[in-house]
Every structure is written in C-alpha cells, then in structure tokens.
Amino acid sequence: MKYLLGEKLSFDWKVTIVTIVSTLLLMVDYYHNLTGYKYWDRMILYLLVPLAVIVLVFRENPREYGFTFGDWKLGLTYTALGILLMAPIIYLLGSDNPAMKSYYEKFLPGLPWTTFLDLFGWEFLFRGWILFAYARKFGNEALWLQAVPFAVAHISKPEVETLSTIFGGFAFGWVAWRTKSFLYPFLIHWFIGTFVILAAAGAR
C-alpha cells in the first residue's frame, strides 16, 4: 500500500475514456428507453457513440478497433464452427426451460432483424471498442477484461445463460482477437440470440 501511495498516478487516456464511456453507455441503456425500441437504442449507444469517439476524439480509423472484415476466411471458419457447436447446446438448454421461455418469448416478433440490430452494436462495444483499446495496454489480458462487463450486463437474464457469459464473452473475444474483427463474433452471437428465442418459445 505504501508503494502504491508513493507512486505518481498515470493513466492511459484512451483506456480511461473507453472504460468510463462504455460503463456509462451500459447504464444509460439499462435505465432509459431513448427511442422506444431497445435495438435502436443499442445501435446508437453501442455503435454510433463509440465510432464517434474513435473518429472525433481519438482521431483514429475504426479499423483499428475491429471495424473491418479482418481475416475473413478464418472468420467464416470460426463462425461455421461456432454455429455447429452451439446449436445443439442452445436447443437442449432452451427448449425445456420455463425460465428461458418466460424471458424470451416476448422477443419473437421481428426476428431475425431485431436480434441483428440489438447485437450488432452490442458486439462492437465489447469485441471491437473495448477489446482492441484494452489490448493495446494489457495485451491478451484484454480477452478476460472485456468479458467481465459483458457478463455483468447479462444479470437479470435467466441464470443458466448469465453463468455462461464470462466464458462466452472470452470465446467471442478470442474470435475477434484472432480475426482482427468484431464481425465474426457478431455473426455467431446473432445466430445464438435468434436461435435461443426460437428454442425457448417451444419450452413448456
């Protein structure tokens, strides 16, 4: 403690901005309904606001934060493998789980475009903006660091889903890390988000 108190504090200003702004965006999303539709709110809060900060404040190219196709061949391979792996797990967990049904059945109207809009900005926030900003400072530790707020943001969802998100967040981050793009974890998450609603709708 004496060592820490005796040191002059120094912060990476970009990491500081990403941490504060992303936390505030998650809070605004939780407490407010800005447009009347959560999926539009999340496109604004989680995609447009971070992109504006990157371009106008950081003066950087969004490509540096995973806003690119990256290694598309590897990305499509991971996407296909992720879908094949997750489809049976989601069906087993969601198709006979009343808690999942009661939570997700209200999201059936508008599929799959509502999940597309909801998750596109969501994935850019975690697997684009936060991941690649943190990676500059913390290296591959950023994979776990971005998974923490992702998991916390799932609290209030069904327990079986929330408990898995620290590991799912890491896995999504790893795909983004390997491909240099948030697009492929988005595609996997889009499939999961859509299929879990469909599976839960059939739960008894």
Secondary structure, DSSP 8 states (H G I E B T S, - for coil): -HHHHHS-----HHHHHHHHHHHHHHHHHHH--SSS-HHHHHHIIIIIHHHHIIIIIS---GGGGT-S--SHHHHHHHHHHHHHHHHHHHHHHHTT-HHHHHHHGGG-TTTTHHHHHHHHHHHHIIIIIIHHHHHHHHGGGHHHHHHHHHHHTTTTS-HHHHTTHHHHHHHHHHHHHHHT-SHHHHHHHHHHHHHHHHHHHT--
